[in-house]
């Protein structure tokens, strides 16, 4: 299951994010989202855990935990709404 992680320090890397979440179970993937234009982190990311139990453990354990001086927010990721296509003229 996929988790949304907000309020990350701009110094946190995807590897560090994965290491933090591994204490709650098997991490399938971890990604800090980068700005397309600047190449700098945007302060949030996504972590995918292997099972529902591990996902719930990560939310319970890590939500509101301080990492690199910032209290992170951990919650289930919401599905992205479908993109609307631009109208053709």
Rosetta blueprint (number, residue, H / E / L):
1 X L
2 X E
3 X E
4 X E
5 X E
6 X E
7 X L
8 X L
9 X L
10 X L
11 X L
12 X L
13 X L
14 X H
15 X H
16 X H
17 X H
18 X H
19 X H
20 X H
21 X H
22 X H
23 X H
24 X H
25 X L
26 X L
27 X E
28 X E
29 X E
30 X E
31 X E
32 X E
33 X E
34 X E
35 X L
36 X L
37 X L
38 X L
39 X L
40 X L
41 X E
42 X E
43 X E
44 X E
45 X E
46 X E
47 X E
48 X E
49 X E
50 X L
51 X L
52 X H
53 X H
54 X H
55 X H
56 X H
57 X H
58 X H
59 X H
60 X H
61 X H
62 X H
63 X L
64 X L
65 X L
66 X E
67 X E
68 X L
69 X L
70 X E
71 X E
72 X L
73 X E
74 X E
75 X E
76 X E
77 X L
78 X L
79 X L
80 X L
81 X L
82 X L
83 X L
84 X L
85 X L
86 X L
87 X L
88 X L
89 X L
